[in-house]
Amino acid sequence: MPINSDMCLLFQLPYKRCFSTHVSSSAMSKISFFARLGQPDNARKVFDQLHNRSVATWNAMISCYFQNRRPLEAQKLFDQMPYRNIVSWNGLISGYVKNGMVNEARKVFGRMPKRNVVSWTALVRGYVEGGLISEAESLFWKMPERNVVSWTVMMGGLIQNGRVDEARKLYDMMPVKDVVSMTSMIGGYCLAGRVDEAREIFDGMKVKNVFSWTSMVTGYAQNGKVDIARKLFEVMPEKNEVSWTSMLLGYTQSERIEEAWKLFEEMPVKPTGACNAIILGVGQNGEVDKARMVFDSTKEKDEKTWSAMIKVYERKGFELKALSLFRLMQSKGVRPNFPSLISILSVCASLATLDCGREIHASLIRSKFDDDVYVSSVLITMYFKCGDLVRARSVFDRSSSKDTVMWNSIITGYAQNGLGEEALDFFREMCLQGIAPDVVTFVGLLTACSYTGKVKEAQDIFDYMKSKYLVEPETAHYACMVDLLGRAGRLTEAIDLAEKMPVAADAVIWGSLLGACRMHMNLDLAEVAAKQLLKLEPQKPGPYVLLSNIYATKGRWGDVAAVRKDMRSRKLSKSPGCSWLEVEKKVHMFTGGESKPHPEHQTIIKMLDKLGSMLKEAGYCPDGSFVLHDLEEEERVHSLHYHSEKLAVAYGLLKLPEGTAIRVMKNLRVCGDCHSAIKLIAKVTGREIILRDANRFHHFKDGLCSCRDYW
């Protein structure tokens, strides 16, 4: 039979339909691929090249825009659709929900020509994810029909809201329960610490998947039942990355780091979350090098990986490494998260790197974290520890709400900077505002009095802190009082208080007494304090060094030699004096006696020589009593010349522009000679110099110091 044109057309129709379907399917695959890559513009090119677009293709492109946080373009494309089905409308609701735009989702829901159970469930999910649980409940009970997903979403909302018993009632009402709903209820009970009830559901499950097992293991691990978690973990029929990571977190949170490390080594795949957990675990256990090894070997680092390593460095005293790693993270284009910003603020406070601190403050403002009470308290502390009192006060004044911690930060900050009257004024204002002081408040107040010689005021505060404010004095408060009396030269009263206090005096108290004896040249009481201190800290060099210094001041070189011999037999050595300052976003370190010369050492020495001539003209005479070696006078003067704080000040004069304050930190207490010299340097150069030593701040300006020579 001859084939006519109609029959040809008939044969071509299935081919064309098949070809069109193939093209549409291929295009959707490409659109989805580019959506996952975060390339919606490339996806749009594929979409625009299609001549015949199916509804599914339109839906895929709209979903791509939502997936890549471009909801306006998604809505615009939806409005251009020639034909929409219920999947299109449901996709629009889900897209807005995923972008946190639940109000827009509600408007779409109201405009829908027809709704199904998916439409209702999508909006309920939106309310739940937005924390609007009451609205979710109201909508849920209005649903004309519900499926197992609807029930599970609503149950999850109640669990999220801490209403576990109500979630259980809803769970019991469910006509059909699947493995997802059962696992959700298990997770809810575990979050509430009710692992026995979770286990009942788990044991009653006819079908369990890896998520059910992992949820139960996680529940035991998070609630301190790590051994039970491990037993369940061992019998799991299959494990995924989450299972391994949950078990690992159980060990690290319970501080069982050795077992955590063994488990980490056994992991067939080491996901980023597990690496982050073990970095924190081994790092905070003191194994900093091992933490860095894991960090370096983590192939796909996220912001939490960087944050974990920075936190380890910050907590373990490796501030320079923390700052260096933070700079590297920024250079790699990784946006710091909130914990890493807080860690670096602490580092800035410790190192007094003011410029870096200001940068972090700006980042917190951009992220809208700056009005958080905790963040404000950390910022205040950072600015005070950098010696920038104006900015510290500004942060305090701008804070809309102030709690006890923030008031403590401002009081303690002024105390450490030697401004006792200001600290007391803030305490009075705190009480007028109805904020109750706590133990930290009174430590700040007593410190303020100690640093400014306000003996009577401190005694009054110490007396009424219990009777008026119901705060029981603790060891820290007694330590402040002993320090106060010692600084004031009332050594007999100080040692009497140390011996009669209701709890045994600790090393801080006896160390404070020994320092006061050194200041007031009381050798007899110094030996008493040193004896007590050596009982408490026989393996620390501090007591030996202080006693040796007192003997040296009295010229008792034989006793000095005996103390040093005792130190050598115990393999103890004095911590070297070290000072540092920040220049052009880099921290420059200086050690006394030229032991580790700075790269620009010769230039610094020339500046010191120049300063020496200027100081002599201003009447400066080196005080050799602060060189505690059996040296000739000329050698003593030479030794004083190279104290680390003087090297740092000289470098600051060379590198920091006129009008910029020179901020120097020192790891030990500044010596009396350096204190006198820096006062005169500030005068002859017309510069403001801020020195923070191990105890407090000294603000030098016009030949005067904020401590008024009482330190």
Buried (B, 14 or more C-beta within 10 A) or exposed (E): EEEEEEEEEEEEEEEEEEEEEEBBEEBBEBBBBBBEEEBBEBBBEBBEEBEEBBBBBBBBBBBBBBBBEBBEBBBEBBEEBEEBBBEBBBBBBBBBBBBBBBEBBBEBBEEBEEBBBBBBBBBBBBBBBBEBBEBBBEBBEEBEEBBBBBBBBBBBBBBBBEBBEBBBEBBEEBEEBBBBBBBBBBBBBBBBBBBEBBBEBBEEBEEBBBBBBBBBBBBBBBBBBBEBBBEBBEEBEEBBBBBBBBBBBBBBBBEBBEBBBEBBEEBEEBBBBBBBBBBBBBBBBEBBEBBBEBBEEBEEBBBBBBBBBBBBBBBBEBBBBBBBBBBEBBEEEBEBBBBBBBBBBBBBBBBBBBEBBBBBBEBBEEBEBBEBBEBBBBBBBBBBBBBBBEBBBBBBEEBEEBEBBBBBBBBBBBBBBBBBEBBBEBBEEBBEEEBEBBBBBBBBBBBBBBBBBBBEBBBEBBEEBEEEBEBEBEBBBBBBBBBBBBBBBBBEBBBEBBEEBEEEBBBBBBBBBBBBBBBBEBBEBBBBBBEBBBEBBEEBBBBBBBBBBBBBBEEBEEBBEBBBEBBEEEEBEBEEBBBBBBBEEEBBBBBBBEEEEBEBBEBBBEBBEEBBEBBEEEEBEBBBBBBBEEEEEEEBBBBBBBBBBBBBBBBBBEBBEEEEBBBBBBBBBBBBBBBBBBBBBBBBBEBBBBBBBEBBBBBBBEEEBBBEEEB
